Amino acid sequence: MSLSEMSLMKRLFSGVAVAALAVTLVACSEEKKETAAAPETSQEAGESAGSTPATAGGTTSETAEAPAAAATTAKVPEAEGSVDMAEVMKPGALPEMAIGEESAPVTIVEYMSMTCPHCAAFHNNTFDAIKAKYVDGGKVRFVIREFPFDPRAAAAFMLARCAPDGQYFPMVSMLMKQQETWAAAPDGREALLQMSKLAGFTEDSFKACLTNQKLLDDVNAVRERGAKEFGIAATPTFLVNGKRYSGDMSVDTMSALIDSLL
């Protein structure tokens, strides 16, 4: 490995075990709303993304029917701003990672960080249901764009980009489900190496990916474009048919938003 490659690997992993996670937690908490999920329940900041309506508001004496009623009356979240989707969909530094029909009536572009707990909550609790309900049925085109807040998140995105064709989304899903395993591990390189081997990487292909300076530059360019051109400041942020929404969303809330556009 050349000196430049060694320097790049050190930048991605040295001294970020605790600092990276701290930065991520602060960055994710910059959202104006802790989560966009189920606004009708007045979910307080600090509640987990998986909290149920029965516990919202701190009461425990509500009847069993209350959660079911809330689940069927999810409100459409309020947009935080507008974007020009024609500009959003112009090619960027990296090929688009998208699933769903290009002709789908609803386009969702998610800016996410691989070490952000709110992003993990969305992908672990909401994404698969939305994919099955809307993407697979041709109603939604879903795009992921990289917005790493720390070097370890950038490394994880690079590995997802280096995964075999068609494996970007599965790699992201695996890393989101195991986020606690690698995001703040004392040895980030070793933790990500073991995760990558599960996806078919060898140690050589792992090294080759993470010493690709152009790939790192391109990942960072996607983040910088999102911040400068589309006002992305927190993760996850969703651009949906020209409107911007930040924060985790439940299945019911994102469904309500999508249904309002169909």
Secondary structure, 3 states (H helix, E strand, C coil): CCHHHHHHHHHHHCCCCCHHHHHHHHHHCCCCCCECCCHHHCCCCCCCCCCCHHHHHHCCCCCCHHHHHHHCCCCCCCCCEECCHHHHCCCCCCCCEEECCCCCCEEEEEEECCCCHHHHHHHHHHHHHHHHHHHCCCCEEEEEEECCCCHHHHHHHHHHHHCCCCCHHHHHHHHHHCHHHHCCCCCHHHHHHHHHHHCCCCHHHHHHHHCCHHHHHHHHHHHHHHHHHHCCCCCCEEEECCEEEECECCHHHHHHHHHHHC
